[in-house]
């Protein structure tokens, strides 16, 4: 099946299990089409634990039928389940749907993390990959977002090798705007990386994958070692405490890699070894780059988070952005031609797939997604026999 890899979760990791949040954003009030509301649930007024534990963030209903949703194929293999490409026949729109098997979510202890993901992702911003809907069936959770057929930034980095400063300036302004917005809302992303930067039809970025995101109160700190190891700030690698400043470090690593064509410090197998390498590395760009870019990266990649460039207003004032508007409408006014040209590159599909076997796509079974068991006896043994009490009693410790 020739399906493009528009969204791949990559290799994020959590070295210390994060659990729920006490200070939560409001639960999403997502509207369902009338035809989806009919016969919403086969359960009684009090749903079984394997349904209620995911409420209210994931309303319980059947997967939309073939008269509503057409499954076009597989986009990617995610950390816990597949991401599928679907067409809403009524709206004539294509979406990406992340399918999360409940048994996997509970087995890995990421129940609250999954619920928080959909709460955070309903926030609207021009450079954030927006949530369109979410729901649960007996067996799976579903998170539906806009489909970005242009792919992710990592694919284009593999194709191009390195980007020019003018090209990187646009990405930096767009991603900086998204981070400033999230941080103003008290949200830390914790997995800023090229694979999580999707691109619109016009080549502009959309920050995606909020699976590790966390809401911090003003002055709050986090301690979970999580993210993608090449991008982790030293204070994250050391187990905290850390805050929103760690996202700006990750942005600095991404910009450094985009302009040089390589990560400043290659990934190590464990966070202790990585921390040692990060503490030793000078993070200095060659003099062939402009002094404005060198200064920007020096301030973003400051190892002391207190001294690091860590807010949007200071970011905007950098000499690197002199003459650059941060207005989203102006930034998106013109298509990103170099991205659209690379989209037609003959190696694009292979780079986007990144070594994932085509057998996985060819053998993908849509029936497993469409079939939702109606009785507990049809559920997987893992889910049917799962003790949910510990998942519903989790406390905040991030």
C-alpha positions as CSV (number, residue, x, y, z in Angstrom):
1,X,0.0,0.0,0.0
2,X,1.5,3.3,-1.0
3,X,0.5,5.4,2.1
4,X,2.5,8.4,3.0
5,X,4.0,8.7,6.5
6,X,2.5,12.0,7.5
7,X,2.8,11.4,11.2
8,X,5.2,9.2,13.2
9,X,5.5,9.2,16.9
10,X,9.2,8.6,16.9
11,X,11.2,7.2,19.8
12,X,10.1,9.3,22.8
13,X,10.8,7.7,26.2
14,X,9.7,8.0,29.8
15,X,12.4,6.8,32.2
16,X,10.2,7.6,35.3
17,X,6.6,6.9,35.0
18,X,4.4,10.1,34.9
19,X,1.0,10.0,36.4
20,X,-2.1,12.2,36.6
21,X,-2.6,15.9,37.2
22,X,-4.7,17.5,39.9
23,X,-4.8,20.9,38.2
24,X,-6.6,20.0,35.0
25,X,-7.9,22.0,32.1
26,X,-11.6,21.7,31.4
27,X,-12.7,18.4,29.8
28,X,-13.2,18.7,26.0
29,X,-16.8,19.5,24.9
30,X,-16.4,18.0,21.4
31,X,-19.6,17.8,19.3
32,X,-20.6,14.6,17.7
33,X,-22.5,14.3,14.4
34,X,-26.1,13.3,15.1
35,X,-25.6,9.9,13.4
36,X,-22.8,9.1,15.8
37,X,-25.0,9.9,18.9
38,X,-27.6,7.4,17.9
39,X,-27.0,4.3,20.0
40,X,-24.0,5.8,21.7
41,X,-23.5,3.0,24.1
42,X,-24.6,-0.6,24.7
43,X,-24.0,-0.2,28.4
44,X,-26.3,0.7,31.2
45,X,-26.3,4.0,33.0
46,X,-23.3,2.9,35.1
47,X,-20.7,1.8,32.5
48,X,-18.2,-0.9,33.4
49,X,-14.8,0.1,34.7
50,X,-13.0,-0.4,31.3
51,X,-15.3,2.3,29.9
52,X,-15.7,4.7,32.9
53,X,-12.0,4.9,33.7
54,X,-11.5,6.8,30.4
55,X,-14.5,9.2,30.9
56,X,-15.2,12.0,30.5
57,X,-12.3,12.8,28.2
58,X,-13.1,9.9,25.8
59,X,-16.9,9.7,25.2
60,X,-18.1,6.2,24.6
61,X,-19.5,5.4,21.2
62,X,-19.1,3.1,18.2
63,X,-16.5,3.7,15.5
64,X,-18.3,5.6,12.7
65,X,-19.6,3.3,10.1
66,X,-18.5,3.0,6.5
67,X,-21.3,5.3,5.4
68,X,-19.6,8.0,7.5
69,X,-15.8,7.1,7.7
70,X,-13.8,5.5,4.9
71,X,-10.4,4.1,6.1
72,X,-7.9,5.0,3.4
73,X,-5.0,3.2,5.0
74,X,-2.2,3.2,7.6
75,X,-0.1,6.4,8.2
76,X,2.3,5.1,10.8
77,X,3.0,2.7,13.6
78,X,2.8,4.7,16.8
79,X,4.2,3.9,20.3
80,X,1.1,2.1,21.4
81,X,-0.9,1.5,18.3
82,X,-1.5,2.5,14.6
83,X,-2.3,5.9,13.2
84,X,-4.8,5.6,10.4
85,X,-5.9,7.8,7.5
86,X,-9.6,8.3,7.3
87,X,-12.0,10.3,5.1
88,X,-15.1,11.9,6.6
89,X,-17.5,11.3,3.7
90,X,-20.0,13.9,4.9
91,X,-17.4,16.7,5.3
92,X,-15.2,15.6,2.4
93,X,-12.2,15.9,4.7
94,X,-9.3,13.7,5.5
95,X,-8.1,13.1,9.1
96,X,-5.4,11.2,11.0
97,X,-6.8,9.0,13.7
98,X,-4.5,7.7,16.5
99,X,-5.7,4.3,17.7
100,X,-4.7,3.5,21.3
101,X,-5.6,0.0,22.5
102,X,-6.8,0.3,26.1
103,X,-4.9,-2.7,27.2
104,X,-1.6,-1.1,26.1
105,X,-2.5,2.2,27.8
106,X,-3.3,0.5,31.1
107,X,-0.4,-1.9,30.9
108,X,2.1,1.0,30.4
109,X,0.5,3.1,33.1
110,X,-0.3,6.1,30.8
111,X,-4.0,6.5,31.5
112,X,-3.8,10.0,32.9
113,X,-1.2,10.9,30.3
114,X,-3.5,9.9,27.5
115,X,-6.4,11.9,29.0
116,X,-4.3,14.9,29.5
117,X,-3.1,14.7,25.8
118,X,-6.6,15.3,24.5
119,X,-7.4,18.0,27.0
120,X,-4.3,20.0,26.1
121,X,-4.6,19.4,22.3
122,X,-8.0,21.1,22.1
123,X,-6.3,24.4,22.6
124,X,-6.4,26.4,19.3
125,X,-3.4,28.1,17.8
126,X,-2.3,28.5,14.1
127,X,0.9,26.5,14.7
128,X,-0.5,23.7,16.8
129,X,-1.9,20.5,15.3
130,X,-5.5,20.7,16.4
131,X,-7.6,18.0,17.9
132,X,-10.8,17.4,16.0
133,X,-12.5,14.7,18.0
134,X,-11.8,11.9,20.4
135,X,-13.8,8.9,21.7
136,X,-13.6,5.3,22.9
137,X,-15.1,2.0,22.0
138,X,-15.0,-1.1,24.1
139,X,-11.4,-1.9,23.1
140,X,-9.7,1.3,21.8
141,X,-9.3,5.0,22.4
142,X,-9.3,7.3,19.3
143,X,-7.8,10.7,18.8
144,X,-8.6,12.4,15.6
145,X,-6.6,15.3,14.2
146,X,-6.2,17.2,10.9
147,X,-4.2,15.1,8.3
148,X,-0.9,16.7,7.3
149,X,-0.1,15.0,4.0
150,X,3.1,17.1,3.5
151,X,4.8,15.1,6.2
152,X,7.1,16.0,9.1
153,X,10.2,18.2,9.3
154,X,12.5,15.3,10.0
155,X,11.7,13.8,6.6
156,X,12.8,17.1,4.9
157,X,15.9,17.3,7.0
158,X,16.9,13.8,5.9
159,X,16.3,14.9,2.3
160,X,18.1,18.2,2.4
161,X,20.9,17.6,4.9
162,X,21.0,21.2,6.2
163,X,18.9,24.3,5.9
164,X,19.9,27.9,5.3
165,X,19.5,30.5,7.9
166,X,16.6,32.2,6.2
167,X,14.8,28.9,5.9
168,X,15.4,28.1,9.6
169,X,14.3,31.6,10.6
170,X,10.7,30.9,9.5
171,X,10.5,27.6,11.4
172,X,12.0,29.2,14.5
173,X,9.5,32.1,14.5
174,X,6.5,29.7,14.0
175,X,7.6,27.2,16.6
176,X,8.6,29.9,19.0
177,X,5.1,31.4,18.7
178,X,3.6,28.0,19.5
179,X,5.8,27.5,22.5
180,X,5.1,31.0,23.8
181,X,1.3,30.2,23.6
182,X,1.6,26.9,25.3
183,X,3.8,28.3,28.1
184,X,1.4,31.2,28.7
185,X,-1.3,28.5,29.2
186,X,1.0,26.8,31.8
187,X,1.8,23.8,29.5
188,X,5.2,22.3,28.9
189,X,5.4,20.1,25.8
190,X,8.4,17.9,26.8
191,X,9.0,16.4,23.4
192,X,10.0,19.1,20.9
193,X,11.7,17.4,18.0
194,X,11.6,17.4,14.2
195,X,9.4,14.3,14.1
196,X,6.7,16.2,16.0
197,X,6.7,19.1,13.6
198,X,4.1,18.4,11.0
199,X,3.8,20.6,7.9
200,X,0.7,22.0,6.3
201,X,-0.2,21.9,2.6
202,X,1.6,25.2,2.3
203,X,4.7,24.0,4.2
204,X,4.0,25.8,7.5
205,X,4.6,24.0,10.7
206,X,2.1,22.4,13.1
207,X,3.4,21.3,16.5
208,X,2.0,17.8,17.3
209,X,2.1,14.9,19.7
210,X,1.1,16.1,23.2
211,X,1.4,12.7,24.7
212,X,4.2,13.8,27.2
213,X,2.8,17.3,27.8
214,X,2.2,18.5,31.3
215,X,0.5,21.4,32.9
216,X,2.6,23.3,35.5
217,X,1.3,25.9,37.9
218,X,3.1,29.2,38.0
219,X,6.5,28.5,39.6
220,X,5.9,24.7,39.3
221,X,8.5,22.2,38.6
222,X,8.6,18.7,37.0
223,X,10.9,15.7,37.7
224,X,10.0,13.0,35.2
225,X,12.8,12.1,32.8
226,X,11.0,12.0,29.5
227,X,11.2,13.0,25.9
228,X,13.6,12.1,23.1
229,X,17.1,11.8,24.4
230,X,19.0,14.0,21.8
231,X,16.7,16.9,22.6
232,X,16.6,16.6,26.4
233,X,17.9,19.6,28.5
234,X,20.5,18.8,31.1
235,X,18.1,19.5,33.9
236,X,15.6,16.9,32.4
237,X,18.4,14.3,31.9
238,X,19.4,14.7,35.6
239,X,15.8,14.1,36.8
240,X,14.8,17.7,37.5
241,X,13.7,19.9,38.8
242,X,12.8,21.5,35.5
243,X,10.2,23.8,33.9
244,X,9.2,25.4,30.6
245,X,12.8,26.4,30.0
246,X,13.5,22.8,28.9
247,X,11.3,23.3,25.8
248,X,13.5,26.2,24.7
249,X,16.6,24.0,25.0
250,X,14.9,21.4,22.8
251,X,14.1,24.2,20.2
252,X,17.8,25.2,20.3
253,X,18.9,21.6,19.6
254,X,16.5,21.4,16.7
255,X,17.7,24.7,15.2
256,X,21.4,23.6,15.7
257,X,20.7,20.4,13.9
258,X,18.8,22.0,11.0
259,X,21.6,24.4,10.2
260,X,24.5,22.0,10.7
261,X,23.0,18.8,9.3
262,X,23.8,16.8,12.5
263,X,22.9,16.6,16.2
264,X,25.4,18.4,18.4
265,X,25.5,15.3,20.7
266,X,24.5,11.9,19.2
267,X,22.0,9.8,21.1
268,X,23.4,7.7,23.9
269,X,21.7,4.5,25.2
270,X,20.9,5.9,28.6
271,X,20.2,9.3,30.1
272,X,23.2,9.2,32.5
273,X,25.7,8.8,29.7
274,X,23.8,11.4,27.7
275,X,23.9,13.9,30.6
276,X,27.7,13.5,30.9
277,X,28.2,14.2,27.1
278,X,25.8,17.2,27.2
279,X,27.6,18.7,30.2
280,X,30.9,18.4,28.3
281,X,29.8,19.6,24.9
282,X,30.5,23.4,24.2
283,X,27.5,23.9,21.8
284,X,29.4,26.5,19.7
285,X,28.6,27.0,16.0
286,X,31.4,27.5,13.5
287,X,32.1,31.2,12.5
288,X,30.7,30.5,9.1
289,X,27.3,31.2,10.5
290,X,26.0,34.7,11.2
291,X,26.8,36.2,14.6
292,X,23.0,36.7,15.1
293,X,22.4,32.9,14.8
294,X,25.4,32.1,17.0
295,X,24.1,34.4,19.7
296,X,20.5,32.9,19.5
297,X,21.8,29.4,19.9
298,X,24.2,30.3,22.6
299,X,21.3,31.7,24.6
300,X,18.9,28.8,23.9
301,X,21.6,26.2,24.7
302,X,22.7,27.7,28.0
303,X,23.1,24.8,30.4
304,X,21.8,26.8,33.3
305,X,18.0,27.1,32.8
306,X,17.9,30.2,35.0
307,X,20.2,32.0,32.5
308,X,18.7,30.5,29.4
309,X,16.5,32.3,26.8
310,X,13.2,31.0,27.9
311,X,10.3,33.2,26.9
312,X,8.8,34.4,23.6
313,X,9.3,38.1,24.2
314,X,13.1,37.7,24.7
315,X,13.1,35.3,21.7
316,X,11.4,37.9,19.4
317,X,14.0,40.5,20.4
318,X,16.9,38.5,19.2
319,X,19.0,40.1,16.4
320,X,18.4,36.9,14.3
321,X,14.7,37.9,13.9
322,X,15.3,41.6,13.1
323,X,12.7,42.5,10.5
324,X,10.7,39.3,11.0
325,X,7.0,39.5,11.9
326,X,5.7,37.0,14.4
327,X,2.1,37.6,13.3
328,X,0.7,34.1,12.3
329,X,-1.2,35.6,9.4
330,X,1.9,37.3,7.9
331,X,4.1,34.2,8.6
332,X,1.7,32.0,6.7
333,X,0.9,34.4,3.9
334,X,3.4,32.8,1.5
335,X,3.8,29.1,0.8
336,X,7.2,27.6,1.9
337,X,8.5,26.9,-1.6
338,X,11.6,24.9,-0.6
339,X,9.4,22.5,1.4
340,X,6.9,22.1,-1.4
341,X,9.7,21.5,-3.9
342,X,11.2,18.8,-1.6
343,X,7.8,17.2,-1.3
344,X,8.1,16.1,-5.0
345,X,11.6,14.6,-4.4
346,X,11.7,10.9,-5.6
347,X,13.1,9.7,-2.3
348,X,10.5,11.5,-0.2
349,X,8.3,8.3,0.4
350,X,11.3,6.2,1.4
351,X,12.7,8.9,3.8
352,X,9.2,9.4,5.3
353,X,8.9,5.7,6.0
354,X,12.3,5.6,7.7
355,X,13.0,1.9,7.4
356,X,9.6,0.7,8.5
357,X,8.8,-2.4,6.5
358,X,6.1,-2.2,3.9
359,X,4.9,-5.5,5.2
360,X,3.5,-3.7,8.2
361,X,1.4,-1.6,5.9
362,X,0.3,-4.4,3.6
363,X,-0.7,-6.7,6.5
364,X,-2.6,-4.0,8.4
365,X,-6.0,-5.3,9.4
366,X,-8.7,-2.6,9.4
367,X,-11.3,-5.0,10.7
368,X,-9.5,-5.0,14.1
369,X,-10.2,-1.3,14.3
370,X,-13.8,-1.4,13.0
371,X,-14.9,-4.3,15.2
372,X,-15.8,-3.3,18.7
373,X,-16.8,-6.2,21.0
374,X,-20.2,-5.9,22.7
375,X,-19.6,-8.1,25.7
376,X,-16.7,-8.3,28.2
377,X,-16.0,-11.9,27.1
378,X,-15.0,-10.5,23.6
379,X,-12.4,-8.2,25.1
380,X,-8.7,-9.0,25.1
381,X,-7.7,-11.0,28.3
382,X,-5.4,-8.1,29.3
383,X,-8.3,-5.6,29.3
384,X,-11.0,-7.9,30.7
385,X,-8.8,-9.0,33.6
386,X,-7.2,-5.6,34.3
387,X,-7.3,-4.3,37.8
388,X,-8.3,-0.7,37.2
389,X,-8.3,0.5,40.8
390,X,-4.7,1.7,40.8
391,X,-5.3,3.6,37.6
392,X,-8.3,5.5,39.0
393,X,-6.4,6.4,42.2
394,X,-3.3,7.9,40.7
395,X,-2.0,11.1,42.2
396,X,-0.1,14.0,40.7
397,X,3.6,13.4,40.6
398,X,5.2,14.7,37.4
